[in-house]
Amino acid sequence: MRLISPVWLLLLIPVALLAVAYVLMSLRRSAYAVRFTNLDLLDRVAPRSPGWRRHVPASALLLMFALAVVGFARPTAEVQVPRERATIMVAFDVSASMSATDVNPDRFSVARQAARQFVEGLPERFNLGLVSFSSSASVAVPPTTDRQAVLSALDRLSTASGTAIGEAVYSSLEAVAALDSDEEAPPAHIVLLSDGSNTTGRTLNDAAAEAQSRGVPVTTIAYGTADGTISLSGQEVPVPVDGPALRGLAESAGGGFYEAASGSELQAVYEDIGTSVGYRTEQQEVWQWFVAAGLMSGLIAAVTSMVWFSRLP
C-alpha cells in the first residue's frame, strides 16, 4: 500500500497525545481511588467490574480518529481491473501425438473441450483468434469478437503429423498485426498449447525473439504426461510431453508457463490464464475503505457508551 499525501499522517501526533492523556487520566483515577480507607466506598469509586468496558468507547473513538487520518493520506492499493479490450490468439497443437490416451479419453478431445471453455469465458469485447498447427501452422480464425466462429473452428480441428511450434507463434503474430483498427492497438497475447517438441519450421528461439520484438507475450501450456504413447504402423510409439522446450519459449517471450497432466488441471490453467490476460493491475485509491472502517469504529464507540453508561463518549 502507498500513500499519495503522507503529510496528513502528522495528524496522528495529536491522536497519539490524546491516547496518552487518556491513559494518564485512567492511572490518575486509580491512584486517587486508593486514598480511601473505607472499603465500601472504595468499591463504589473503583469497581472491579466492568472496568474494561469503560475503555471500549474511548478506544473505538481513538481508532476512528486514526483511520480518518489515514484516509486523508489517500492510501492506494493494487486492484485488478477488467481490460476493456485485448487480442488473444489461441495456438492449438493438432499433431498426431495429441491422440495419445494418457489423458482420458485422449489429449486432443480433452484439450479441445478446455479450449472451448476458455473461449467462452473471455470478455465479449476481446478479439479472439485461433491458429492450428502440426507440420505447418495456419490461421483457422483471424482475431474477431465472434465467439461462435472460434468455437465452430475448434470443432472442425483434426490431427496430422509434425509439430511446428515456431511457425504457430509466427502465424499468431501475423494475425495480430493484420487486425485493422483505427484506434490504438489493444494489448495482444498468445496462448499456445502443445504436447511435443518443435520438429519442423522456424526455431523456438527465433519465434521467441520475434514475439519479444513485437511486444506480444507467449504463454505456453505443456499438456500430457511422460507416459503418453500413440499407435503408429502397428507399433506403440512414446510421445512424452516436452515441458522444458515450452518453458524456454514462454520465458524468452515474456509469458507464463504451465503444465497440465489431466483435464481438470488443464481447465484450471486456462482459468488462471483468463484472469491474467483479462485483467490489469492498477494502483487505485482506497481511502474509502479507511473512512468506512472509521465510521464503523465511531458507531461502536457511540453504541457501547450509550448502552453501558447512558451517554455519548
Summary of the structure (lengths in Angstrom):
residues: 313
radius of gyration: 31.8
end to end distance: 32.1
largest distance: 106.3
contacts: 1009
relative contact order: 0.17
helix: 51%
strand: 21%
